[in-house]
């Protein structure tokens, strides 16, 4: 989902834009001056722009959008990363002209807002600079990418405007019986562009609507599709393309990373009090899928196969994943990939490839079941499902027959290879496992036991 937000949609205590002729102006505007480090350029004039306010400071903006403080703190750096991304009216394709750059971005803790320093090219932006000098303000519209927005009343996550609940946009601005205002909460926005707009889009060709919560006449709220009808085809950089499932997957990575640390604690403490987990780790076993089964699975649509497996709690082991993807050619890469798996989610959670993995849609389970494979899947459950009951059954059988336990190693006891390809294979396997677990979670069947079993699987 693309979102558009105007600096003039918020109520700040000062004009949201000023031309910087003297650094002392930043102090007078209560700016985050110490965080807004920038250099003057003889060919540019600089603007201080209060881009948007955090919900905790300004509430909803005039369009019914809210940006939470935690997200503003975490993501304001995307403005600076965009750098030379100043445009007019969101004409921002790579071939379109650039009119300046975003020199600095900061979150102002005291004032609870995001502030920017924008350098405008003097010659190309003479009209904008004249307007700013004459009126004391100009209109700037910021584009961001996010997975969805959330209705503040019912919590519905809308991934597109066709997926809205009954409250948006009908009740935007209304108060419910508990005093909660209806609006759109925007989680994890990633700003990638800012444009000068001669007039705010929410004032262009729109009818007036009554804001029920205040009893005043206000501007009709705009949805993302309304903005796109005005601005046309906005270009979003590839690195910011966000899967609709990315936010949920990122939360899952957090949980899995925490459980990896729990497994490490068990591995390092021989007499652990967590005996059930210790038994699971030491007695875990899974033989590889029979070659005949793997050959049959590879004949069908992968997304359907991955869905059928996940429906039965079956997640490919690292070795079976490589065999399914590459056939017998992958065996020589298995050990290298496995060396990166014991702490793969902790590493991702620290930022090492997290975005690319959570946005990877290559392994999403989907589609209808393959009828001819239903009987096979039922038979595979006993020996390969990660659900609690089948795993406990396997552990009991292994314990009875007296198969020797194999102690699980802590993640820092496994030496990683130095080959980038092995690490990339591990990330691909993590993306697959994450897609499978997230799908199982969507079906309401994911619990800590299944997640732990999936992590133990990474260490065998």
SETITI-82439 format. One line per field, with one value per residue (C-alpha): residue number from 1; residue in three letters; chain; x, y, z. Coordinates in Angstrom, 2 decimals, decimal comma. Example, Ala and Ser with C-alpha at 12.3 -4.5 7.8 and 13.67 -1.06 7.14 Angstrom:
num = 1 | 2
residu = ALA | SER
chaine = A | A
c1 = 12,30 | 13,67
c2 = -4,50 | -1,06
c3 = 7,80 | 7,14
# end
This chain:
num = 1 | 2 | 3 | 4 | 5 | 6 | 7 | 8 | 9 | 10 | 11 | 12 | 13 | 14 | 15 | 16 | 17 | 18 | 19 | 20 | 21 | 22 | 23 | 24 | 25 | 26 | 27 | 28 | 29 | 30 | 31 | 32 | 33 | 34 | 35 | 36 | 37 | 38 | 39 | 40 | 41 | 42 | 43 | 44 | 45 | 46 | 47 | 48 | 49 | 50 | 51 | 52 | 53 | 54 | 55 | 56 | 57 | 58 | 59 | 60 | 61 | 62 | 63 | 64 | 65 | 66 | 67 | 68 | 69 | 70 | 71 | 72 | 73 | 74 | 75 | 76 | 77 | 78 | 79 | 80 | 81 | 82 | 83 | 84 | 85 | 86 | 87 | 88 | 89 | 90 | 91 | 92 | 93 | 94 | 95 | 96 | 97 | 98 | 99 | 100 | 101 | 102 | 103 | 104 | 105 | 106 | 107 | 108 | 109 | 110 | 111 | 112 | 113 | 114 | 115 | 116 | 117 | 118 | 119 | 120 | 121 | 122 | 123 | 124 | 125 | 126 | 127 | 128 | 129 | 130 | 131 | 132 | 133 | 134 | 135 | 136 | 137 | 138 | 139 | 140 | 141 | 142 | 143 | 144 | 145 | 146 | 147 | 148 | 149 | 150 | 151 | 152 | 153 | 154 | 155 | 156 | 157 | 158 | 159 | 160 | 161 | 162 | 163 | 164 | 165 | 166 | 167 | 168 | 169 | 170 | 171 | 172 | 173 | 174 | 175 | 176 | 177 | 178 | 179 | 180 | 181 | 182 | 183 | 184 | 185 | 186 | 187 | 188 | 189 | 190 | 191 | 192 | 193 | 194 | 195 | 196 | 197 | 198 | 199 | 200 | 201 | 202 | 203 | 204 | 205 | 206 | 207 | 208 | 209 | 210 | 211 | 212 | 213 | 214 | 215 | 216 | 217 | 218 | 219 | 220 | 221 | 222 | 223 | 224 | 225 | 226 | 227 | 228 | 229 | 230 | 231 | 232 | 233 | 234 | 235 | 236 | 237 | 238 | 239 | 240 | 241 | 242 | 243 | 244 | 245 | 246 | 247 | 248 | 249 | 250 | 251 | 252 | 253 | 254 | 255 | 256 | 257 | 258 | 259 | 260 | 261 | 262 | 263 | 264 | 265 | 266 | 267 | 268 | 269 | 270 | 271 | 272 | 273 | 274 | 275 | 276 | 277 | 278 | 279 | 280 | 281 | 282 | 283 | 284 | 285 | 286 | 287 | 288 | 289 | 290 | 291 | 292 | 293 | 294 | 295 | 296 | 297 | 298 | 299 | 300 | 301 | 302 | 303 | 304 | 305 | 306 | 307 | 308 | 309 | 310 | 311 | 312 | 313 | 314 | 315 | 316 | 317 | 318 | 319 | 320 | 321 | 322 | 323 | 324 | 325 | 326 | 327 | 328 | 329 | 330 | 331 | 332 | 333 | 334 | 335 | 336 | 337 | 338 | 339 | 340 | 341 | 342 | 343 | 344 | 345 | 346 | 347 | 348 | 349 | 350 | 351 | 352 | 353 | 354 | 355 | 356 | 357 | 358 | 359 | 360 | 361 | 362 | 363 | 364 | 365 | 366 | 367 | 368 | 369 | 370 | 371 | 372 | 373 | 374 | 375 | 376 | 377 | 378 | 379 | 380 | 381 | 382 | 383 | 384 | 385 | 386 | 387 | 388 | 389 | 390 | 391 | 392 | 393 | 394 | 395 | 396 | 397 | 398 | 399 | 400 | 401 | 402 | 403 | 404 | 405 | 406 | 407 | 408 | 409 | 410 | 411 | 412 | 413 | 414 | 415 | 416 | 417 | 418 | 419 | 420 | 421 | 422 | 423 | 424 | 425 | 426 | 427 | 428 | 429 | 430 | 431 | 432 | 433 | 434 | 435 | 436 | 437 | 438 | 439 | 440 | 441 | 442 | 443 | 444 | 445 | 446 | 447 | 448 | 449 | 450 | 451 | 452 | 453 | 454 | 455 | 456 | 457 | 458 | 459 | 460
residu = UNK | UNK | UNK | UNK | UNK | UNK | UNK | UNK | UNK | UNK | UNK | UNK | UNK | UNK | UNK | UNK | UNK | UNK | UNK | UNK | UNK | UNK | UNK | UNK | UNK | UNK | UNK | UNK | UNK | UNK | UNK | UNK | UNK | UNK | UNK | UNK | UNK | UNK | UNK | UNK | UNK | UNK | UNK | UNK | UNK | UNK | UNK | UNK | UNK | UNK | UNK | UNK | UNK | UNK | UNK | UNK | UNK | UNK | UNK | UNK | UNK | UNK | UNK | UNK | UNK | UNK | UNK | UNK | UNK | UNK | UNK | UNK | UNK | UNK | UNK | UNK | UNK | UNK | UNK | UNK | UNK | UNK | UNK | UNK | UNK | UNK | UNK | UNK | UNK | UNK | UNK | UNK | UNK | UNK | UNK | UNK | UNK | UNK | UNK | UNK | UNK | UNK | UNK | UNK | UNK | UNK | UNK | UNK | UNK | UNK | UNK | UNK | UNK | UNK | UNK | UNK | UNK | UNK | UNK | UNK | UNK | UNK | UNK | UNK | UNK | UNK | UNK | UNK | UNK | UNK | UNK | UNK | UNK | UNK | UNK | UNK | UNK | UNK | UNK | UNK | UNK | UNK | UNK | UNK | UNK | UNK | UNK | UNK | UNK | UNK | UNK | UNK | UNK | UNK | UNK | UNK | UNK | UNK | UNK | UNK | UNK | UNK | UNK | UNK | UNK | UNK | UNK | UNK | UNK | UNK | UNK | UNK | UNK | UNK | UNK | UNK | UNK | UNK | UNK | UNK | UNK | UNK | UNK | UNK | UNK | UNK | UNK | UNK | UNK | UNK | UNK | UNK | UNK | UNK | UNK | UNK | UNK | UNK | UNK | UNK | UNK | UNK | UNK | UNK | UNK | UNK | UNK | UNK | UNK | UNK | UNK | UNK | UNK | UNK | UNK | UNK | UNK | UNK | UNK | UNK | UNK | UNK | UNK | UNK | UNK | UNK | UNK | UNK | UNK | UNK | UNK | UNK | UNK | UNK | UNK | UNK | UNK | UNK | UNK | UNK | UNK | UNK | UNK | UNK | UNK | UNK | UNK | UNK | UNK | UNK | UNK | UNK | UNK | UNK | UNK | UNK | UNK | UNK | UNK | UNK | UNK | UNK | UNK | UNK | UNK | UNK | UNK | UNK | UNK | UNK | UNK | UNK | UNK | UNK | UNK | UNK | UNK | UNK | UNK | UNK | UNK | UNK | UNK | UNK | UNK | UNK | UNK | UNK | UNK | UNK | UNK | UNK | UNK | UNK | UNK | UNK | UNK | UNK | UNK | UNK | UNK | UNK | UNK | UNK | UNK | UNK | UNK | UNK | UNK | UNK | UNK | UNK | UNK | UNK | UNK | UNK | UNK | UNK | UNK | UNK | UNK | UNK | UNK | UNK | UNK | UNK | UNK | UNK | UNK | UNK | UNK | UNK | UNK | UNK | UNK | UNK | UNK | UNK | UNK | UNK | UNK | UNK | UNK | UNK | UNK | UNK | UNK | UNK | UNK | UNK | UNK | UNK | UNK | UNK | UNK | UNK | UNK | UNK | UNK | UNK | UNK | UNK | UNK | UNK | UNK | UNK | UNK | UNK | UNK | UNK | UNK | UNK | UNK | UNK | UNK | UNK | UNK | UNK | UNK | UNK | UNK | UNK | UNK | UNK | UNK | UNK | UNK | UNK | UNK | UNK | UNK | UNK | UNK | UNK | UNK | UNK | UNK | UNK | UNK | UNK | UNK | UNK | UNK | UNK | UNK | UNK | UNK | UNK | UNK | UNK | UNK | UNK | UNK | UNK | UNK | UNK | UNK | UNK | UNK | UNK | UNK | UNK | UNK | UNK | UNK | UNK | UNK | UNK | UNK | UNK | UNK | UNK | UNK | UNK | UNK | UNK | UNK | UNK | UNK | UNK | UNK | UNK | UNK | UNK | UNK | UNK | UNK | UNK | UNK | UNK | UNK | UNK | UNK | UNK | UNK | UNK | UNK | UNK | UNK | UNK
chaine = A | A | A | A | A | A | A | A | A | A | A | A | A | A | A | A | A | A | A | A | A | A | A | A | A | A | A | A | A | A | A | A | A | A | A | A | A | A | A | A | A | A | A | A | A | A | A | A | A | A | A | A | A | A | A | A | A | A | A | A | A | A | A | A | A | A | A | A | A | A | A | A | A | A | A | A | A | A | A | A | A | A | A | A | A | A | A | A | A | A | A | A | A | A | A | A | A | A | A | A | A | A | A | A | A | A | A | A | A | A | A | A | A | A | A | A | A | A | A | A | A | A | A | A | A | A | A | A | A | A | A | A | A | A | A | A | A | A | A | A | A | A | A | A | A | A | A | A | A | A | A | A | A | A | A | A | A | A | A | A | A | A | A | A | A | A | A | A | A | A | A | A | A | A | A | A | A | A | A | A | A | A | A | A | A | A | A | A | A | A | A | A | A | A | A | A | A | A | A | A | A | A | A | A | A | A | A | A | A | A | A | A | A | A | A | A | A | A | A | A | A | A | A | A | A | A | A | A | A | A | A | A | A | A | A | A | A | A | A | A | A | A | A | A | A | A | A | A | A | A | A | A | A | A | A | A | A | A | A | A | A | A | A | A | A | A | A | A | A | A | A | A | A | A | A | A | A | A | A | A | A | A | A | A | A | A | A | A | A | A | A | A | A | A | A | A | A | A | A | A | A | A | A | A | A | A | A | A | A | A | A | A | A | A | A | A | A | A | A | A | A | A | A | A | A | A | A | A | A | A | A | A | A | A | A | A | A | A | A | A | A | A | A | A | A | A | A | A | A | A | A | A | A | A | A | A | A | A | A | A | A | A | A | A | A | A | A | A | A | A | A | A | A | A | A | A | A | A | A | A | A | A | A | A | A | A | A | A | A | A | A | A | A | A | A | A | A | A | A | A | A | A | A | A | A | A | A | A | A | A | A | A | A | A | A | A | A | A | A | A | A | A | A | A | A | A | A | A | A | A | A | A | A | A | A | A | A | A | A | A | A | A | A | A | A | A | A | A | A | A | A | A | A | A | A | A | A | A | A | A
c1 = 0,00 | 1,25 | 0,37 | 0,58 | 0,85 | 1,01 | 2,91 | -0,17 | -2,40 | -1,03 | -1,49 | 1,92 | 2,68 | 4,62 | 4,47 | 5,57 | 8,09 | 10,65 | 13,55 | 16,78 | 18,70 | 20,16 | 20,83 | 19,32 | 15,93 | 16,12 | 16,41 | 13,42 | 11,36 | 12,20 | 13,73 | 15,92 | 18,82 | 21,60 | 20,37 | 19,91 | 23,48 | 23,86 | 26,19 | 25,38 | 25,58 | 26,00 | 23,54 | 20,82 | 18,52 | 17,60 | 14,18 | 13,37 | 10,25 | 8,21 | 7,12 | 4,66 | 3,70 | 3,59 | 0,15 | 1,24 | 1,93 | -0,53 | -3,15 | -4,72 | -4,02 | -6,76 | -7,04 | -7,60 | -4,09 | -2,03 | 1,69 | 2,80 | 5,82 | 7,70 | 7,45 | 8,46 | 11,55 | 12,44 | 11,80 | 12,51 | 15,93 | 14,22 | 13,81 | 17,57 | 18,22 | 16,04 | 18,49 | 17,98 | 14,25 | 12,70 | 10,13 | 7,04 | 3,60 | 5,08 | 6,53 | 9,34 | 10,41 | 14,18 | 13,96 | 11,99 | 13,86 | 15,10 | 14,76 | 16,92 | 17,82 | 16,91 | 20,01 | 18,96 | 16,10 | 15,49 | 12,83 | 12,22 | 11,50 | 10,37 | 7,95 | 7,08 | 7,52 | 9,77 | 11,82 | 13,74 | 16,30 | 15,63 | 18,10 | 16,33 | 18,11 | 17,93 | 17,36 | 14,98 | 12,94 | 12,78 | 8,97 | 8,81 | 11,29 | 9,36 | 6,12 | 7,81 | 9,21 | 5,93 | 3,47 | 5,67 | 4,64 | 4,64 | 2,91 | 4,92 | 3,55 | 5,44 | 5,06 | 5,56 | 5,17 | 3,63 | 1,97 | -1,45 | -3,23 | -5,40 | -8,88 | -8,67 | -12,19 | -12,21 | -8,52 | -9,13 | -5,93 | -6,63 | -3,98 | -5,80 | -8,74 | -10,84 | -10,23 | -11,74 | -13,91 | -17,29 | -15,81 | -13,24 | -13,79 | -17,42 | -16,69 | -13,34 | -13,41 | -16,31 | -16,08 | -17,42 | -19,02 | -15,63 | -14,37 | -12,06 | -11,77 | -12,10 | -9,02 | -6,28 | -3,21 | -0,15 | 2,35 | 5,97 | 5,80 | 8,87 | 9,16 | 10,88 | 10,03 | 8,84 | 7,22 | 6,26 | 2,56 | 1,05 | -2,11 | -2,68 | -4,28 | -7,07 | -8,30 | -8,34 | -11,78 | -13,20 | -16,58 | -16,93 | -18,06 | -19,27 | -16,80 | -19,22 | -16,87 | -16,55 | -19,77 | -17,73 | -17,46 | -14,19 | -12,42 | -13,50 | -10,88 | -8,65 | -7,75 | -4,57 | -6,51 | -7,80 | -4,26 | -3,14 | -6,01 | -4,54 | -0,82 | -0,87 | 1,69 | 4,11 | 7,41 | 8,44 | 12,10 | 12,56 | 14,23 | 11,10 | 8,57 | 6,85 | 5,09 | 1,59 | 2,77 | 6,04 | 4,82 | 3,44 | 6,63 | 8,79 | 6,87 | 7,39 | 11,14 | 11,17 | 9,54 | 11,80 | 14,92 | 13,85 | 13,25 | 16,69 | 18,24 | 16,19 | 17,54 | 21,08 | 20,55 | 19,38 | 22,30 | 24,85 | 23,32 | 23,56 | 21,29 | 18,63 | 15,40 | 13,59 | 13,62 | 10,87 | 12,77 | 16,02 | 14,39 | 12,93 | 16,30 | 18,30 | 15,81 | 14,75 | 15,04 | 13,75 | 14,97 | 14,96 | 11,85 | 12,04 | 13,30 | 10,07 | 8,03 | 10,28 | 10,03 | 6,24 | 6,11 | 8,26 | 5,76 | 3,15 | 2,66 | 5,10 | 2,70 | 0,06 | 2,61 | 3,91 | 0,34 | -0,50 | 2,68 | 2,01 | -1,61 | -0,23 | 2,43 | 5,21 | 8,10 | 10,99 | 14,19 | 17,24 | 18,37 | 14,90 | 14,50 | 17,68 | 16,61 | 13,20 | 14,68 | 17,81 | 17,44 | 20,52 | 22,82 | 22,35 | 23,90 | 27,36 | 25,95 | 23,96 | 26,66 | 27,64 | 24,07 | 23,40 | 26,31 | 24,34 | 21,03 | 21,31 | 20,96 | 19,48 | 16,48 | 18,58 | 20,88 | 17,92 | 16,43 | 19,66 | 19,10 | 21,28 | 18,92 | 15,67 | 13,82 | 14,70 | 13,66 | 10,36 | 9,49 | 10,32 | 7,07 | 8,71 | 7,65 | 4,12 | 1,71 | -1,44 | -3,95 | -6,15 | -5,06 | -3,80 | -6,35 | -3,99 | -1,60 | -4,04 | -3,41 | 0,36 | 0,20 | -1,73 | 0,93 | 3,75 | 2,31 | 3,42 | 7,04 | 7,51 | 4,94 | 6,28 | 3,02 | 3,27 | 1,51 | 3,44 | 6,77 | 6,04 | 5,09 | 8,40 | 10,35 | 8,57 | 9,36 | 13,02 | 13,28 | 11,71 | 14,00 | 16,98 | 18,42 | 21,39 | 20,73 | 22,65 | 23,34 | 22,22 | 24,94 | 24,59 | 24,65 | 28,07 | 29,52 | 28,80 | 31,47 | 30,00 | 31,52 | 32,91 | 31,11 | 28,45 | 26,49 | 26,04 | 24,68 | 22,30 | 21,01 | 20,38 | 18,43 | 16,37 | 15,61 | 14,67 | 12,34 | 10,71 | 10,34 | 9,02 | 6,38 | 5,30 | 5,10 | 3,29 | 0,73 | 0,27 | -0,18 | -2,84 | -4,75 | -4,61 | -2,42 | 0,98 | 2,15 | 5,48 | 5,93 | 5,71 | 8,07 | 10,60 | 10,40 | 11,09 | 14,17 | 15,51 | 15,14 | 17,66 | 20,34 | 20,28
c2 = 0,00 | 3,46 | 6,32 | 10,05 | 12,55 | 16,34 | 18,55 | 20,79 | 17,94 | 18,36 | 21,07 | 22,24 | 25,18 | 26,93 | 27,07 | 23,67 | 25,05 | 27,82 | 29,01 | 28,75 | 32,01 | 31,84 | 28,67 | 30,46 | 29,99 | 26,29 | 27,10 | 29,45 | 26,71 | 24,26 | 21,98 | 18,92 | 21,13 | 18,96 | 16,02 | 17,99 | 18,14 | 19,42 | 21,35 | 24,46 | 24,29 | 27,47 | 26,19 | 25,42 | 27,06 | 25,03 | 24,47 | 23,21 | 21,06 | 19,63 | 16,61 | 14,88 | 14,49 | 11,34 | 10,33 | 10,77 | 14,45 | 15,55 | 12,81 | 12,00 | 14,34 | 16,05 | 13,01 | 10,58 | 9,08 | 8,29 | 7,53 | 6,06 | 7,48 | 4,17 | 3,93 | 7,57 | 7,02 | 3,77 | 4,75 | 8,47 | 7,56 | 6,39 | 10,05 | 10,62 | 7,31 | 8,48 | 11,43 | 12,89 | 12,23 | 15,69 | 15,96 | 17,84 | 16,28 | 12,81 | 12,51 | 10,42 | 7,83 | 7,48 | 9,45 | 12,32 | 15,47 | 15,86 | 19,25 | 18,79 | 16,35 | 15,45 | 16,50 | 15,44 | 13,76 | 13,55 | 12,65 | 15,46 | 13,70 | 16,82 | 17,96 | 14,43 | 15,03 | 14,20 | 17,09 | 17,38 | 19,64 | 19,84 | 21,43 | 22,96 | 23,83 | 27,61 | 27,81 | 24,87 | 25,82 | 29,59 | 29,50 | 27,34 | 29,55 | 32,67 | 31,15 | 30,21 | 33,72 | 35,39 | 33,24 | 31,78 | 28,23 | 25,66 | 22,32 | 19,10 | 15,59 | 12,55 | 9,08 | 5,94 | 2,21 | -0,06 | -3,47 | -2,19 | 0,32 | -0,51 | 0,74 | 2,24 | 1,03 | -2,62 | -3,39 | -4,51 | -4,58 | -3,19 | -4,14 | -2,33 | 0,06 | -2,83 | -4,60 | -1,93 | -2,53 | -0,82 | 2,12 | 3,40 | 5,94 | 6,37 | 6,97 | 8,73 | 11,51 | 10,02 | 9,14 | 5,84 | 5,31 | 4,94 | 8,21 | 6,56 | 8,48 | 6,49 | 6,70 | 4,80 | 3,73 | 3,28 | 0,66 | 0,55 | 3,23 | 3,54 | 6,98 | 7,02 | 10,37 | 13,93 | 16,25 | 19,86 | 20,12 | 23,46 | 22,68 | 19,81 | 16,85 | 16,66 | 20,07 | 19,23 | 18,54 | 17,03 | 17,67 | 18,91 | 16,40 | 16,81 | 15,77 | 14,20 | 14,23 | 18,00 | 19,12 | 21,26 | 21,19 | 19,71 | 18,12 | 14,69 | 12,11 | 10,67 | 7,01 | 5,81 | 5,10 | 8,70 | 10,05 | 7,69 | 8,90 | 12,38 | 11,63 | 8,68 | 5,89 | 6,57 | 4,71 | 2,75 | 1,64 | -2,13 | -2,26 | -0,77 | -3,09 | -4,66 | -7,99 | -7,85 | -10,47 | -8,74 | -7,14 | -10,45 | -12,24 | -9,67 | -10,27 | -14,00 | -13,45 | -11,67 | -14,70 | -17,22 | -15,25 | -15,30 | -19,06 | -19,60 | -18,01 | -20,34 | -23,32 | -22,01 | -21,81 | -25,43 | -26,59 | -24,92 | -26,24 | -30,05 | -30,28 | -27,91 | -27,51 | -27,37 | -31,16 | -31,41 | -29,11 | -30,95 | -34,27 | -32,84 | -31,45 | -34,56 | -37,13 | -35,24 | -37,23 | -37,05 | -39,20 | -37,58 | -37,93 | -41,04 | -40,32 | -41,65 | -39,18 | -36,28 | -37,23 | -37,25 | -33,88 | -32,24 | -33,13 | -30,67 | -26,93 | -25,88 | -23,45 | -26,21 | -28,70 | -26,22 | -25,55 | -29,25 | -29,86 | -26,89 | -27,98 | -31,18 | -29,39 | -30,63 | -28,27 | -29,44 | -30,16 | -28,25 | -31,30 | -31,96 | -28,28 | -28,40 | -31,66 | -30,24 | -27,08 | -28,46 | -32,24 | -34,34 | -31,50 | -29,81 | -32,42 | -30,90 | -27,55 | -28,95 | -28,79 | -25,25 | -24,02 | -25,79 | -24,00 | -20,73 | -22,08 | -22,46 | -18,69 | -17,67 | -15,82 | -14,04 | -12,86 | -11,71 | -9,96 | -7,99 | -6,61 | -8,99 | -9,52 | -9,30 | -7,16 | -9,32 | -12,50 | -11,19 | -9,74 | -12,96 | -14,37 | -17,18 | -19,90 | -18,81 | -21,75 | -21,26 | -22,93 | -25,98 | -29,41 | -31,99 | -34,79 | -37,58 | -36,62 | -36,47 | -40,06 | -39,56 | -36,47 | -38,33 | -41,07 | -38,51 | -36,82 | -39,49 | -39,37 | -35,76 | -33,35 | -30,72 | -30,61 | -31,57 | -34,94 | -36,54 | -35,23 | -36,54 | -39,89 | -40,09 | -39,14 | -41,86 | -44,48 | -43,45 | -43,52 | -46,99 | -48,56 | -46,89 | -44,94 | -42,91 | -39,22 | -36,68 | -33,51 | -30,33 | -27,74 | -24,07 | -21,69 | -20,27 | -23,79 | -24,27 | -22,89 | -20,96 | -21,28 | -18,16 | -18,68 | -16,08 | -18,67 | -20,84 | -17,86 | -16,99 | -20,57 | -20,35 | -17,12 | -18,81 | -21,69 | -19,20 | -17,45 | -20,78 | -21,78 | -18,34 | -18,56 | -22,01 | -20,99 | -17,77 | -19,72 | -22,17 | -19,15 | -17,74 | -21,00 | -20,58 | -23,68 | -22,20 | -22,55 | -22,38 | -26,15 | -26,19 | -23,21 | -24,86 | -28,07 | -26,08 | -24,51 | -27,81 | -29,01 | -26,29 | -27,79 | -31,43
c3 = 0,00 | -0,94 | 1,43 | 0,81 | 3,66 | 3,49 | 5,93 | 6,00 | 7,15 | 10,67 | 13,27 | 14,44 | 16,69 | 13,90 | 10,11 | 8,88 | 6,36 | 6,61 | 4,45 | 6,42 | 6,13 | 9,64 | 11,70 | 14,70 | 13,04 | 13,86 | 17,55 | 17,43 | 15,76 | 18,59 | 15,98 | 16,54 | 15,51 | 16,96 | 14,84 | 11,61 | 10,39 | 6,82 | 4,55 | 2,56 | -1,22 | -3,26 | -5,86 | -3,32 | -0,80 | 2,25 | 3,79 | 7,25 | 6,82 | 9,67 | 7,67 | 9,96 | 13,59 | 15,69 | 16,91 | 20,53 | 19,82 | 17,14 | 17,05 | 13,68 | 10,82 | 8,82 | 6,56 | 9,43 | 9,31 | 12,40 | 12,57 | 15,89 | 17,66 | 17,70 | 13,90 | 13,43 | 15,56 | 13,83 | 10,23 | 9,83 | 8,39 | 5,18 | 4,22 | 4,32 | 2,59 | -0,30 | -0,67 | -4,16 | -4,14 | -4,29 | -7,07 | -8,19 | -7,91 | -7,35 | -10,85 | -9,45 | -11,99 | -12,47 | -15,74 | -14,15 | -13,11 | -9,53 | -7,86 | -4,81 | -2,09 | 1,48 | 3,39 | 6,87 | 8,73 | 12,45 | 14,95 | 17,46 | 20,75 | 22,57 | 19,86 | 18,66 | 14,95 | 12,00 | 10,61 | 7,35 | 5,78 | 2,04 | -0,34 | -3,36 | -6,60 | -6,88 | -10,63 | -11,03 | -7,95 | -8,25 | -8,24 | -5,10 | -3,29 | -4,32 | -3,01 | 0,25 | 0,70 | -0,19 | 1,78 | 4,51 | 3,66 | 0,85 | 0,41 | 0,51 | 0,04 | 1,27 | -0,23 | 1,85 | 1,39 | 4,01 | 4,16 | 5,31 | 7,52 | 10,53 | 11,43 | 14,91 | 15,73 | 14,71 | 14,09 | 10,50 | 8,42 | 4,96 | 2,42 | -0,41 | -0,63 | -1,92 | 1,38 | 3,69 | 6,73 | 7,08 | 9,04 | 6,52 | 5,04 | 6,17 | 9,88 | 9,71 | 12,29 | 14,26 | 17,94 | 19,24 | 22,66 | 24,33 | 22,85 | 20,30 | 17,04 | 13,84 | 11,67 | 9,87 | 11,86 | 9,62 | 10,88 | 9,69 | 6,95 | 4,73 | 3,18 | -0,18 | -1,78 | -1,14 | -3,66 | -3,89 | -4,71 | -5,70 | -3,78 | -1,35 | -3,10 | -0,56 | -1,77 | -5,46 | -6,91 | -3,73 | -2,17 | 1,39 | 3,96 | 7,51 | 10,22 | 12,67 | 15,63 | 15,64 | 14,00 | 11,62 | 7,87 | 6,80 | 3,86 | 2,65 | 3,74 | 1,02 | 0,56 | -1,22 | -4,43 | -4,44 | -4,32 | -7,08 | -9,26 | -8,92 | -9,05 | -11,42 | -11,50 | -8,65 | -8,84 | -5,73 | -5,50 | -5,58 | -2,17 | -0,59 | -2,18 | 0,80 | 0,86 | 2,32 | 4,80 | 5,75 | 8,98 | 10,29 | 9,26 | 11,02 | 14,25 | 13,76 | 13,30 | 16,68 | 18,35 | 16,62 | 17,55 | 21,21 | 21,05 | 19,45 | 22,54 | 24,72 | 22,78 | 23,20 | 26,96 | 27,03 | 24,87 | 27,17 | 30,42 | 30,64 | 33,70 | 32,44 | 34,35 | 31,02 | 30,74 | 28,16 | 25,82 | 26,53 | 25,66 | 22,48 | 21,42 | 22,20 | 20,95 | 17,86 | 14,68 | 11,16 | 8,35 | 4,94 | 2,84 | 0,62 | -2,87 | -4,37 | -2,30 | -3,26 | -6,94 | -6,72 | -4,93 | -7,57 | -10,31 | -9,00 | -8,57 | -5,78 | -4,09 | -3,80 | -2,46 | 0,12 | 1,23 | 1,60 | 3,58 | 5,88 | 6,38 | 7,89 | 9,94 | 7,65 | 6,98 | 4,81 | 6,71 | 5,39 | 3,39 | 1,96 | 1,06 | -1,03 | -2,66 | -3,51 | -5,03 | -6,70 | -6,84 | -6,16 | -7,23 | -3,87 | -1,56 | -1,60 | -0,39 | 2,53 | 5,21 | 4,28 | 4,41 | 7,72 | 9,36 | 9,03 | 10,38 | 14,19 | 14,77 | 11,43 | 12,88 | 15,51 | 12,72 | 10,65 | 13,65 | 14,01 | 10,52 | 8,50 | 5,53 | 7,51 | 4,96 | 1,95 | 3,78 | 5,17 | 1,75 | -0,09 | -1,54 | -3,51 | -1,07 | -0,17 | 0,28 | -1,78 | -4,07 | -3,79 | -2,60 | -5,08 | -4,70 | -5,64 | -2,82 | 0,11 | 1,18 | 0,94 | 3,17 | 5,85 | 5,90 | 6,12 | 9,21 | 11,70 | 10,60 | 9,52 | 11,03 | 13,44 | 15,38 | 19,04 | 19,04 | 16,13 | 17,50 | 21,00 | 19,48 | 17,63 | 20,76 | 22,75 | 20,11 | 19,98 | 23,77 | 23,99 | 21,42 | 23,11 | 20,23 | 21,56 | 22,18 | 20,09 | 22,06 | 20,37 | 19,86 | 20,79 | 17,84 | 18,74 | 18,78 | 15,08 | 12,78 | 9,86 | 6,43 | 4,80 | 1,50 | 0,69 | -1,29 | 1,81 | 3,73 | 0,88 | 0,78 | 4,54 | 4,01 | 1,30 | 3,64 | 6,38 | 3,90 | 3,09 | 6,74 | 7,63 | 4,87 | 6,08 | 9,76 | 8,94 | 6,91 | 9,80 | 12,09 | 9,75 | 10,16 | 13,96 | 14,41 | 15,35 | 18,96 | 20,78 | 20,62 | 16,82 | 16,53 | 18,85 | 16,84 | 13,67 | 15,27 | 16,57 | 12,98 | 11,98 | 14,26 | 13,16
# end
